[in-house]
Amino acid sequence: MASSVSRKRADEPPRTPPPATADSDAQRDARYANPFAPPDELEPDSETHPRSLFGEILDWMLAPLLLLWPMSIAVTYLVAKSIANGPFDRALEADTYVIARQIQPVNGVAELRLPDATRDFLRADNVDSVFFQVLGTRGELVSGDRDMPLPHEDDRPQPGIVEFRDDVLRGNDIRVAYTTVDLPGRDAENAQPVLVQVAETLDKRSQLANDIIKGVILPQFVILPLAIVLVWFGLSRGLAPLHALQSNIRARRPDDLSPLEAGRAPPEIAPLVASFNDLLTRLEQNMEFQKRFIADAAHQMKTPLAGLRMQAELALRQDVSNEVQRSLEQIATSSEHAARLVTQLLALARAENRANGQIFSQVELTDLARLAVRDWVQAALAKRMDIGYEEPPFPVEVEGNAVMLREMLSNLIDNAIRYTPSGGRITVRVRTDETNPDLVHVEVEDTGLGIPPAERERVVERFYRILGREGDGSGLGLAIVKEIAAIHGGTLAIEDHVYQETPRLAGTLVRVSLQRVYPARDKP
């Protein structure tokens, strides 16, 4: 076995079948790449995304709040105005009683005996203008301001009762307190009670009302944004279980169909979790049925295909015409290809069935890779290839299943041999990462045609083959490698490679990265 030969060829999918075939590669790819993907016509329109639940709840909570806020300002203004009128109305009422008590009948005529000091006191106001008026029994002005507006005849109060009204005097809004005084001996038929009115402008009242409104409204400019923030925070906390459920689902591997934990789900989303778990159960049952069908079909086909190939090879030993010989050779080749496809289907089914609940042990990867290379030496020599193996000077172990890892190595090497021209070079290498010694890489280099960057994500899909590539591959090799690597917590990478010692040689490098483990005595 040669030593350090390296070549760049990754598990390249085969070329397309003849165009006359009913199933093209594109059709096969559409069937197998994602059998559960919805059809194009069911894909959601990016421009018609539904609104988020968070936004809907936030709107329904904040919209009434923002609508009621202006209404609360209007109500606050009316209440503030009513509150502001209270003390000033009581002062006007007191002034009205003071004036009413100073009215005396003199020769049957009302007369106001109001001291000058009291008169000056009534009008002493630094903010508002104060007015008063006394009208006699026949409507004559007894004292005060002549131009004060009069109440409606039907609105005149009973004697001794003070009433209030809003009015206008000299272009100013005023508040008026008024009452009547019944003079003794007045002519009831031709005379009416004496009318006493005291009024003032509304400056003090407006100022007090504005102060009340400011005291109530201004804090709302702080409280309202704070309420919005608290509502936002409360909604975020309330929807946290949904976000946790979303993160749980997104973090799952594609092959993890185990039920979600419904115990911690709030009662509101528990039915959703239960329905989702039911869907997962049915999906898992459906996939298990498909896997069993593939495995059973592959097992049933394996023996007849082997018999068909054997019979074709036996027939080739007989003396037959050239035409019959070519037909027998085609039968032998086709049966060999079909048998290999069946073997790979079985390997893929085994890998998928072992994905869940697999118990791993420590596997010496360097020894396993050496044995895998040895298995393929004859196949490489048959194509006049130089196959080599490189390993570190110390054992490298990983946690895994030895049978599955050897299957992975075999598919990597087989893929490189199939897509490397005769006389090419292949190098299988096990090495630790330069920057992270806890990471181990299994690499297969070849001098094949390489894989275009645009195709590297596609070649790991089942049954996908690059158009125009020759070879008898089935498109399952790298799919098996990726599946086994994922089961072991590893990753698969495909790169271009150019040999430094021979720059004209180029090809593909396929790398599987796994987590390294150490025996208890060797742990660093």
C-alpha positions, 0 to 999 in steps of 0.5 A: 500500500502506498503511503502519502498519495493524495488526490482530490475527489469527493464523493462525486455523483454520477453523470446523468442517464440518457435523455431518453429516460422517463425519469431525468436526474432533475425529476429524481432530485425533486423526488428524493431531495425532500419528499415532505416539501410542499409543492411550489403552489403551496409556498407562502407568499413573502409579501402576504405574511400574517401578522405576528401574535405579539403584534396583534395582542399589542394592538388590541391592548394599546389601541383602546388605551390610546383611544381612551387617552384623549377622552380622559383628557376631555373628562379631566378638563370638565372635572377640573372646571367643576372643581375650580368653580366650587370655592369661587362659587361659594365666595360669590354666594357669600358676597351675594348674601352680604349685599342682600342683607344690606337692602332695606325698604325706604318709603316702599323703595329698596335701598342698598346701605352698603358701607364704602369699605364693604363696597371696596372689598367686594371689588378688591381682586387682583386677577378678576373683575368683580361686578354687582347689581341691585335692581329694585322692585320695578326693575330700576337700578338701585346700585352697581353696574347698570349693564349686567345681563339679566336672568330669564324671568323663569330663572329668577330664584326664590327669595333667599336662594342663590343660583348661578349661571354663566354669562357674558359682560363687555365681551368677557365670560363671567360667572354670576351668582344671583338671588332675590329679596322680598321687601315688606309691603311691596305691591304684589300685583305691580312689583317684583322681588329685588334682584341681587347679582354678583359676578366675576370674570373667569381668570382665577377659575381658568388658572386653577382648572389649568393647574388641576389639568396639568397636575393630572395630564402631565404625569400621564405623558410619563405613565403612558410610555411606561405603561406601553413598555410594561405591556410590551415586557409583559407580553414578551414574558407571556409569549416566552413559552412560545419562543421556547417552543420555537427554539426547541423545534428549530434546534432539533435535528431533521431526523429527531421526531421525538415528541415535544415536552408538553408538561411545561407548556401553558394550557393555552398552547397545550392542545397545539403541542399535543397536535404537533406531537401527534403529527410527529408520531404519524410522520415517524410511523410513515418514515419507518414504514418507508425505511422498512420497505426499502430495507425489505425490498433491498434484501429481497433483491440482493440474492436474485441479483447475485444469482443473475450476475453469477449466471452471466459470468458462467455463461461468459465462459462458454463459447458464444458469439460476439453479440451474445458475449456483449449482451452477457457482459452488459448483464453482468455489469448491470447486475453488479451495479444493481447489487451495489445500489442495493448494498448502499440502500441497506447501508443507508437504511441501517444508518437511519435506523441506528440514528435514535438510541444508538449506544456508542463505544470508543473506536480506534479510528486510525486502525479502522481507516487502515483496514478500510483502505486495505479493503479497496487496494485491489479495486484501486490497482485494477484502475492503475491508481496509486492509493495511499494512507497517512495517519498520525504517530499516535492512536486517535479514538472517537466515540461511535459505532465501528461498523457504521464508521467503516461503512462511511470510510468505504463509501468515501474511498469507493466514491473516490475510486469511481470518479478518478480516472485510471492512473490517478492518485488517492490519499486517505488521511486521519489527522487531528486539527491544527488549532483544536486537538480535540477535533479529528479529520478523516480526509480523502483526496483524489485527482478526479474532475472535482465538484463545482462549488454550486453542486457541493450542497447537492451531491450529498442528497440521495440519488443526486448525480452531476449532469454530464459525469461518467461513472456508474455511481448511484448518488448514494455514497455521500448521502450515506457518509453525511448520514453516518457523520451526522449520527456521530455528531460530525460534519462533512465538507467538500473542497478543491485540492491542488497538490503542492508537489505537483500543481498540475494535479488537482481534484477533490478533498472530502473531509469528515470532522469528528470529536476526538475522545481520549482513553482515561490514562491519556486524557490531557 
